[in-house]
Amino acid sequence: MAAIDNAQRKSRTGNKKSSARKSSLDLLTITIHAKTGQIVKIERVGGPDAPHELSTEEKASLAKESGRATLEAIVEQAFEAGIASVLGDGSDEEDSEDSIESKKDANLRHLLLRPLIENSSAKRLIRRDVLGRAILKTLIDHDRGSRPEARG
């Protein structure tokens, strides 16, 4: 889909063989159950032994390369921003994607906010089934090129 289109575009520039080889090794297919949003399997596409389902070690390595942001962490940060807004935190500084939260700070935020979230209406937002369906909808919207304000 979009990832394949992007990889194909990249492979047309520069050294075609090495670019195509590199981008095909970076492609994944993710099989998602359409009704539940549950991931059924993740496969690497391209390369000498492709397609093949990712091993537990490959998934861990890929997750490590992808950074620390998860949807659960984003919900926690949004919840924290809501609390700060109500309390009149006063800091209008926007967190940029470049700002990096330390692992220690992230763990502390998680420990403080998780009980608050668990006892609020936001609890359902961190359920696996809700997150799975949200991931699927987001992927479809991204593939279609939808913008947030265009969605209903």
LOBAPA-827695 format. One record per residue: residue number from 1; x, y, z of N, C-alpha, C in turn. Coordinates in Angstrom, 2 decimals, decimal comma. Example, Ala and Ser with C-alpha at 12.3 -4.5 7.8 and 13.67 -1.06 7.14 Angstrom:
2
1;13,19;-5,69;7,80;12,30;-4,50;7,80;13,20;-3,30;7,80
2;12,85;-2,25;7,08;13,67;-1,06;7,14;12,90;0,03;7,87
REM end
This chain:
152
1;0,84;-1,17;0,00;0,00;0,00;0,00;0,89;1,23;0,00
2;0,70;2,15;0,92;1,48;3,38;0,95;2,95;3,06;1,18
3;3,24;2,11;2,07;4,63;1,76;2,35;5,30;1,18;1,11
4;4,56;0,38;0,35;5,11;-0,20;-0,87;5,34;0,89;-1,89
5;4,38;1,84;-2,02;4,55;2,95;-2,95;5,77;3,76;-2,59
6;5,95;4,07;-1,29;7,11;4,84;-0,85;8,41;4,09;-1,14
7;8,42;2,79;-0,89;9,62;2,00;-1,14;9,93;1,95;-2,62
8;8,89;1,85;-3,45;9,10;1,83;-4,89;9,65;3,17;-5,37
9;9,12;4,29;-4,82;9,63;5,60;-5,17;11,10;5,72;-4,80
10;11,47;5,25;-3,61;12,85;5,31;-3,15;13,75;4,48;-4,06
11;13,25;3,35;-4,54;14,08;2,47;-5,34;14,35;3,04;-6,73
12;13,59;4,04;-7,16;13,79;4,65;-8,47;14,91;5,68;-8,46
13;15,33;6,13;-7,28;16,37;7,13;-7,19;17,69;6,48;-6,83
14;18,79;7,10;-7,26;20,12;6,59;-6,90;20,40;5,26;-7,54
15;21,23;4,46;-6,91;21,57;3,14;-7,39;20,35;2,25;-7,26
16;19,75;1,90;-8,39;18,48;1,18;-8,36;18,57;-0,15;-7,65
17;19,61;-0,94;-7,89;19,69;-2,25;-7,28;19,83;-2,16;-5,77
18;20,77;-1,36;-5,28;20,98;-1,31;-3,83;19,81;-0,64;-3,13
19;19,21;0,40;-3,74;18,06;1,06;-3,12;16,87;0,11;-3,05
20;16,61;-0,60;-4,12;15,48;-1,51;-4,15;15,70;-2,64;-3,15
21;16,93;-3,14;-3,09;17,22;-4,23;-2,16;17,03;-3,76;-0,73
22;17,56;-2,57;-0,41;17,45;-2,06;0,96;15,99;-1,80;1,33
23;15,23;-1,15;0,45;13,85;-0,82;0,79;12,98;-2,07;0,87
24;13,28;-3,10;0,08;12,46;-4,32;0,16;12,73;-5,05;1,47
25;13,91;-4,88;2,05;14,20;-5,50;3,34;13,50;-4,78;4,47
26;13,09;-3,55;4,23;12,43;-2,76;5,26;10,91;-2,85;5,18
27;10,39;-3,68;4,30;8,95;-3,79;4,14;8,39;-4,93;4,99
28;7,22;-4,65;5,58;6,53;-5,66;6,38;5,10;-5,79;5,89
29;4,56;-6,96;6,05;3,11;-7,12;5,89;2,57;-7,50;7,26
30;1,50;-6,85;7,63;0,88;-7,11;8,92;-0,54;-7,58;8,64
31;-0,84;-8,79;9,07;-2,18;-9,34;8,89;-2,99;-9,01;10,13
32;-4,08;-8,26;9,91;-4,92;-7,79;11,01;-6,33;-8,32;10,81
33;-6,90;-8,86;11,86;-8,30;-9,31;11,82;-9,17;-8,06;11,71
34;-9,94;-7,95;10,64;-10,67;-6,72;10,33;-11,70;-6,34;11,39
35;-12,35;-7,31;12,00;-13,40;-6,97;12,98;-12,85;-6,63;14,36
36;-11,77;-7,29;14,76;-11,24;-7,09;16,11;-10,04;-6,16;16,16
37;-9,36;-5,99;15,03;-8,14;-5,20;15,01;-6,95;-5,95;15,57
38;-7,12;-7,24;15,88;-6,04;-8,04;16,44;-5,02;-8,40;15,35
39;-3,75;-8,26;15,68;-2,69;-8,62;14,74;-2,58;-10,14;14,71
40;-2,70;-10,69;13,53;-2,63;-12,14;13,36;-1,18;-12,56;13,13
41;-0,46;-11,83;12,26;0,96;-12,13;12,05;1,64;-10,94;11,39
42;2,96;-10,91;11,56;3,79;-9,88;10,94;4,86;-10,60;10,14
43;4,97;-10,24;8,86;5,94;-10,89;7,98;6,87;-9,84;7,37
44;8,12;-10,22;7,18;9,07;-9,39;6,44;8,95;-9,76;4,97
45;8,91;-8,75;4,13;8,79;-8,95;2,69;10,11;-8,55;2,05
46;10,62;-9,35;1,15;11,89;-9,06;0,50;13,02;-9,78;1,20
47;14,15;-9,80;0,56;15,30;-10,47;1,15;15,37;-11,92;0,73
48;16,45;-12,59;1,08;16,67;-13,97;0,61;15,69;-14,99;1,15
49;15,22;-14,81;2,38;14,31;-15,80;2,97;12,90;-15,26;3,11
50;12,55;-14,29;2,31;11,24;-13,65;2,44;10,25;-14,31;1,50
51;8,98;-14,19;1,76;8,43;-13,64;3,00;8,55;-14,67;4,12
52;8,78;-14,14;5,31;8,78;-15,02;6,47;8,21;-14,28;7,67
53;7,54;-15,04;8,51;6,96;-14,45;9,70;8,08;-14,06;10,66
54;7,96;-12,87;11,26;9,00;-12,41;12,17;9,06;-13,26;13,42
55;10,28;-13,55;13,83;10,47;-14,28;15,09;10,28;-13,30;16,25
56;10,21;-13,84;17,44;10,09;-13,01;18,64;11,28;-12,06;18,74
57;12,47;-12,55;18,42;13,68;-11,72;18,47;13,62;-10,61;17,43
58;13,16;-10,91;16,22;13,05;-9,89;15,17;12,03;-8,82;15,55
59;10,92;-9,23;16,16;9,92;-8,27;16,61;10,50;-7,36;17,69
60;11,25;-7,93;18,62;11,86;-7,14;19,69;12,86;-6,15;19,12
61;13,65;-6,58;18,16;14,63;-5,70;17,52;13,94;-4,57;16,77
62;12,89;-4,90;16,05;12,14;-3,90;15,31;11,49;-2,89;16,25
63;10,94;-3,38;17,35;10,33;-2,49;18,34;11,36;-1,56;18,94
64;12,56;-2,07;19,20;13,63;-1,26;19,77;14,04;-0,17;18,79
65;14,15;-0,51;17,51;14,52;0,46;16,48;13,45;1,53;16,30
66;12,20;1,19;16,60;11,08;2,10;16,37;10,91;3,16;17,45
67;11,67;3,08;18,51;11,56;4,05;19,58;10,63;3,57;20,68
68;10,32;4,49;21,61;9,54;4,09;22,78;8,06;4,43;22,68
69;7,66;5,23;21,73;6,27;5,66;21,65;5,34;4,49;21,35
70;4,32;4,34;22,20;3,27;3,36;21,96;1,95;4,12;22,07
71;0,89;3,52;21,61;-0,41;4,19;21,75;-0,78;4,37;23,20
72;-0,44;3,40;24,04;-0,72;3,54;25,47;-0,02;4,76;26,04
73;1,24;4,96;25,66;2,00;6,11;26,14;1,40;7,42;25,62
74;0,92;7,40;24,41;0,31;8,61;23,84;-0,99;8,94;24,57
75;-1,79;7,92;24,90;-3,02;8,15;25,68;-2,66;8,72;27,04
76;-1,62;8,17;27,67;-1,19;8,69;28,97;-0,76;10,15;28,86
77;-0,02;10,49;27,81;0,43;11,87;27,63;-0,75;12,80;27,38
78;-1,73;12,35;26,63;-2,92;13,16;26,39;-3,70;13,36;27,69
79;-3,79;12,31;28,48;-4,47;12,38;29,77;-3,74;13,38;30,68
80;-2,42;13,30;30,68;-1,60;14,21;31,47;-1,80;15,66;31,00
81;-1,87;15,85;29,70;-2,09;17,20;29,16;-3,46;17,73;29,57
82;-4,46;16,84;29,62;-5,79;17,24;30,07;-5,78;17,68;31,52
83;-5,08;16,94;32,35;-4,96;17,29;33,77;-4,25;18,64;33,90
84;-3,16;18,80;33,18;-2,40;20,05;33,24;-3,26;21,23;32,79
85;-4,08;21,00;31,78;-4,96;22,06;31,28;-5,98;22,47;32,33
86;-6,58;21,49;32,98;-7,58;21,77;34,02;-6,93;22,48;35,22
87;-5,73;22,07;35,57;-5,04;22,65;36,71;-4,39;23,99;36,38
88;-4,41;24,36;35,10;-3,81;25,63;34,70;-2,31;25,60;34,84
89;-1,71;24,55;34,30;-0,26;24,35;34,38;0,52;25,59;33,93
90;0,01;26,28;32,93;0,65;27,51;32,48;1,76;27,31;31,47
91;2,23;26,10;31,29;3,29;25,90;30,30;2,65;25,68;28,94
92;2,83;26,66;28,08;2,27;26,57;26,73;3,25;25,98;25,75
93;4,38;25,50;26,27;5,38;24,92;25,40;4,84;23,62;24,83
94;4,91;23,53;23,51;4,50;22,29;22,87;5,67;21,34;22,86
95;5,39;20,09;23,16;6,44;19,09;23,05;6,65;18,78;21,59
96;7,87;18,92;21,14;8,16;18,57;19,76;8,52;17,10;19,70
97;8,51;16,56;18,51;8,87;15,15;18,35;10,34;14,95;18,69
98;11,12;16,05;18,66;12,54;15,96;18,94;12,81;15,84;20,44
99;11,87;16,31;21,28;12,11;16,22;22,71;12,01;14,77;23,13
100;12,98;14,33;23,90;13,04;12,93;24,28;12,83;12,83;25,78
101;11,83;12,04;26,13;11,55;11,79;27,54;12,45;10,65;28,00
102;13,09;10,84;29,14;13,96;9,77;29,63;13,11;8,57;30,02
103;13,74;7,42;30,01;13,03;6,20;30,37;12,53;6,29;31,81
104;13,34;6,90;32,67;12,97;7,07;34,07;11,73;7,96;34,19
105;11,69;9,07;33,44;10,53;9,97;33,46;9,28;9,27;32,90
106;9,47;8,49;31,85;8,34;7,78;31,25;7,77;6,77;32,24
107;8,63;6,07;32,95;8,17;5,10;33,95;7,43;5,79;35,09
108;7,95;6,94;35,52;7,31;7,69;36,58;5,94;8,19;36,14
109;5,87;8,73;34,93;4,59;9,19;34,40;3,59;8,04;34,35
110;4,06;6,90;33,90;3,20;5,71;33,80;2,69;5,30;35,19
111;3,58;5,26;36,15;3,17;4,87;37,51;2,16;5,84;38,12
112;2,31;7,12;37,84;1,41;8,12;38,39;0,06;8,18;37,66
113;0,11;8,04;36,35;-1,11;8,23;35,58;-1,95;6,98;35,42
114;-1,33;5,81;35,41;-2,09;4,57;35,18;-3,25;4,41;36,16
115;-3,07;4,60;37,48;-4,21;4,46;38,40;-5,30;5,50;38,13
116;-4,91;6,69;37,74;-5,90;7,73;37,43;-6,71;7,34;36,19
117;-6,01;6,83;35,19;-6,69;6,41;33,95;-7,60;5,22;34,23
118;-7,12;4,26;35,01;-7,90;3,06;35,33;-9,21;3,41;36,03
119;-9,24;4,52;36,76;-10,44;4,92;37,50;-11,21;6,03;36,80
120;-11,02;6,16;35,50;-11,71;7,20;34,75;-12,37;6,60;33,51
121;-13,10;7,43;32,79;-13,74;6,97;31,56;-12,71;6,71;30,46
122;-11,48;7,17;30,65;-10,42;6,94;29,67;-9,93;5,50;29,71
123;-10,34;4,73;30,69;-9,89;3,34;30,86;-10,11;2,52;29,58
124;-11,25;2,71;28,94;-11,54;1,93;27,74;-10,59;2,25;26,58
125;-9,97;3,43;26,61;-9,08;3,83;25,52;-7,79;3,02;25,48
126;-7,44;2,38;26,58;-6,19;1,61;26,60;-6,44;0,10;26,53
127;-7,69;-0,28;26,31;-7,99;-1,70;26,13;-7,43;-2,17;24,78
128;-6,91;-3,38;24,75;-6,30;-3,90;23,52;-7,26;-3,89;22,32
129;-8,52;-4,26;22,55;-9,45;-4,32;21,43;-9,72;-2,92;20,87
130;-9,82;-1,93;21,73;-10,05;-0,56;21,28;-8,82;-0,05;20,53
131;-7,64;-0,29;21,09;-6,41;0,14;20,43;-6,23;-0,56;19,08
132;-6,53;-1,85;19,03;-6,40;-2,60;17,78;-7,27;-2,04;16,68
133;-8,53;-1,74;17,00;-9,43;-1,17;15,99;-8,98;0,24;15,61
134;-8,46;1,00;16,57;-7,97;2,36;16,28;-6,75;2,30;15,36
135;-5,88;1,33;15,59;-4,71;1,16;14,73;-5,16;0,85;13,30
136;-6,09;-0,08;13,15;-6,59;-0,45;11,82;-7,20;0,76;11,12
137;-8,07;1,49;11,81;-8,72;2,67;11,22;-7,67;3,71;10,84
138;-6,69;3,93;11,70;-5,64;4,90;11,41;-4,83;4,49;10,18
139;-4,47;3,20;10,09;-3,72;2,73;8,93;-4,51;2,91;7,64
140;-5,79;2,60;7,69;-6,64;2,77;6,51;-6,73;4,24;6,13
141;-6,94;5,10;7,12;-7,01;6,54;6,85;-5,70;7,07;6,28
142;-4,57;6,60;6,81;-3,28;7,03;6,29;-3,10;6,56;4,86
143;-3,51;5,35;4,58;-3,38;4,82;3,23;-4,25;5,60;2,25
144;-5,42;6,00;2,70;-6,34;6,77;1,84;-5,94;8,22;1,75
145;-4,98;8,65;2,58;-4,54;10,04;2,56;-5,48;10,97;3,28
146;-6,30;10,43;4,18;-7,25;11,25;4,92;-6,52;12,16;5,89
147;-7,12;13,33;6,08;-6,62;14,25;7,09;-7,59;14,20;8,27
148;-7,10;14,45;9,50;-7,97;14,35;10,68;-9,25;15,16;10,57
149;-9,18;16,37;10,04;-10,39;17,19;9,97;-11,39;16,68;8,94
150;-10,94;15,79;8,04;-11,84;15,26;7,00;-12,60;14,04;7,48
151;-12,18;13,49;8,63;-12,84;12,27;9,13;-14,10;12,61;9,90
152;-14,97;11,58;10,01;-16,22;11,80;10,73;-16,42;10,93;11,87
REM end
